[in-house]
Amino acid sequence: MIWRCSISCLVLCSSLLVGSPVQRTQSPLDEAMTSIANDLASRAAVSWTSTAHAMMGAKWTTTNTLEQINTDPSSCLLAWTSVDANPQEKLSETYNVPLQAVLSIQVRPYSLSSPFEAQWDLKFSPETYLVGMVSGKIICGRRQLFKKSKLKSDTELPNNHEASIRFLEERTATRIAEEIRRAANLCGSAPS
């Protein structure tokens, strides 16, 4: 049997037989977790001013930063430390969220989430947005309160089934929420 091949066909056939070098790619979960880590690490500090009209219009500015961001695809864990600082105190909360147990992920304005808003008639400027996660498992973490750089309390998280990350823009919060939802799905959860 004699095969007749043109040069262009011969080049095509040889490239198909030899194949291209194998490119190693990340798994979809690795990609999702890397994207989340990069986005959280590049998030700038978020500052807002709170005005308490029921406290004679008292005003203070708070700045939120994220530290110690860690994503571990092998254990489906998303971890970070959220630090809220104002001139009087600093609140540091560390979260370790098991993504395989996430039940829901929502984006909501902080003004609708503040437990003190009605009591103190609080207003926030600018509005900030929370990516809130609810877990069916305990979210391990700590809450530390510092006043004048001295540790005043060190406790477990008060609501150990919820975690949130603050953003200045709703659009960014929604994008990050979708990334976390995708990672949670890849970890076996089906968050709403």
C-alpha positions in Angstrom: 0.0 0.0 0.0 1.5 3.3 -1.0 0.3 6.6 0.6 0.7 9.8 -1.3 1.0 12.9 0.9 1.6 16.5 0.1 4.2 18.3 2.2 1.5 20.3 4.0 -0.4 17.1 4.8 2.8 15.5 6.0 3.5 18.3 8.4 -0.1 18.1 9.7 0.1 14.3 10.1 3.5 14.4 11.8 2.3 17.1 14.3 -0.8 15.1 15.1 1.3 11.9 15.7 4.0 13.6 17.7 1.6 15.9 19.5 2.3 19.1 21.2 4.1 19.3 24.5 1.7 18.5 27.4 0.8 21.7 29.3 0.1 21.3 32.9 -2.9 23.2 34.0 -4.4 23.8 37.4 -7.6 22.1 38.4 -10.8 24.2 38.3 -10.7 24.3 42.1 -7.1 25.4 42.2 -7.9 28.1 39.7 -10.9 29.3 41.6 -9.0 29.4 45.0 -6.0 31.2 43.4 -8.4 33.8 41.9 -10.1 34.4 45.3 -6.7 34.7 47.0 -5.4 37.1 44.4 -8.6 39.2 44.5 -8.7 39.4 48.3 -4.9 40.2 48.5 -5.3 43.0 46.0 -8.3 44.5 47.7 -7.5 48.0 49.1 -8.4 49.1 52.6 -12.0 50.1 52.9 -12.8 53.2 55.0 -16.2 54.6 56.0 -17.6 57.2 58.4 -20.3 56.3 60.9 -22.6 59.0 62.2 -24.7 58.1 65.3 -27.5 60.6 65.3 -28.9 59.2 68.6 -25.5 60.0 70.2 -25.6 63.7 69.4 -24.2 63.2 65.9 -21.0 61.5 67.0 -18.8 60.6 64.0 -15.9 58.3 63.6 -14.0 56.8 60.7 -13.2 53.1 60.5 -10.8 51.3 58.1 -11.0 47.6 57.3 -8.1 45.7 56.0 -7.6 42.0 55.2 -4.6 40.1 56.4 -3.3 36.5 56.4 -5.4 35.5 53.4 -5.1 31.7 52.7 -6.8 29.4 50.3 -6.3 25.7 50.6 -7.8 23.7 47.8 -6.8 20.3 49.3 -9.0 21.0 52.4 -11.5 23.4 50.7 -10.6 26.1 53.3 -10.8 29.9 52.8 -9.2 31.8 55.7 -8.5 35.4 56.4 -8.2 38.0 59.2 -10.4 41.1 59.0 -9.2 44.1 60.9 -11.4 47.1 61.7 -9.5 50.0 63.2 -10.7 53.4 64.4 -9.0 56.0 66.7 -10.3 54.3 69.8 -10.0 50.6 69.1 -9.0 47.8 66.8 -11.1 44.7 66.2 -9.4 41.6 64.6 -11.5 38.7 63.5 -10.0 35.5 62.1 -12.1 33.2 59.9 -11.5 29.7 58.7 -14.4 28.9 56.4 -14.9 25.2 55.3 -16.2 25.8 51.7 -17.7 22.4 51.4 -20.2 23.4 54.2 -21.3 26.8 52.9 -25.1 27.0 52.7 -25.5 30.5 51.3 -23.5 33.4 50.0 -25.1 36.8 49.8 -24.1 40.4 49.0 -25.8 43.0 51.1 -25.3 46.6 52.1 -23.6 47.0 55.5 -26.3 49.4 56.6 -28.8 46.6 56.5 -26.5 44.3 58.6 -25.4 46.6 61.4 -26.9 45.5 64.8 -26.6 49.0 66.2 -28.1 51.0 63.3 -31.7 51.3 64.8 -30.5 51.8 68.4 -28.1 54.6 67.6 -29.7 55.8 64.3 -26.4 55.1 62.5 -25.7 56.3 59.0 -22.7 55.1 57.0 -20.8 57.0 54.3 -20.0 55.7 51.9 -22.1 52.6 51.9 -20.1 49.4 52.0 -21.1 45.9 50.9 -20.6 42.6 52.7 -20.1 39.2 51.1 -21.8 37.1 53.7 -21.4 33.4 54.0 -23.5 31.0 56.2 -22.0 27.6 57.0 -23.6 24.4 58.1 -20.3 23.7 60.1 -18.6 25.8 62.7 -16.4 28.5 61.3 -13.3 28.4 63.5 -11.8 31.7 64.4 -11.1 34.3 67.0 -12.2 37.8 67.8 -9.7 40.1 69.5 -10.5 43.6 70.7 -7.6 46.1 71.4 -8.0 49.5 73.0 -5.0 51.8 72.9 -2.9 48.8 71.6 -3.7 46.7 74.6 -5.7 43.4 74.3 -9.0 43.8 76.1 -10.7 40.6 75.0 -9.9 37.4 73.1 -12.9 35.2 72.4 -14.3 32.7 69.9 -16.3 34.3 67.1 -19.8 35.3 68.5 -21.7 33.8 65.6 -19.5 30.9 64.5 -21.7 30.0 61.5 -21.4 33.3 59.6 -18.5 35.2 58.1 -18.3 38.3 55.9 -15.8 40.3 53.8 -16.4 44.0 53.3 -16.1 45.8 49.9 -16.4 49.4 48.8 -18.3 48.5 45.6 -21.3 46.3 45.2 -20.0 45.2 41.8 -16.7 43.9 43.2 -18.5 42.2 46.1 -20.8 40.4 43.7 -17.9 39.2 41.6 -16.0 37.9 44.6 -19.3 36.2 45.9 -19.6 34.4 42.6 -15.9 33.2 42.8 -16.5 31.9 46.3 -19.8 30.3 45.2 -17.9 28.6 42.3 -15.2 27.3 44.7 -17.8 26.1 47.2 -19.6 24.2 44.4 -16.3 22.6 43.4 -15.9 21.5 47.0 -19.2 19.7 46.9 -21.5 22.4 48.4 -24.5 24.0 46.6 -24.8 27.4 48.2 -27.8 29.5 47.5 
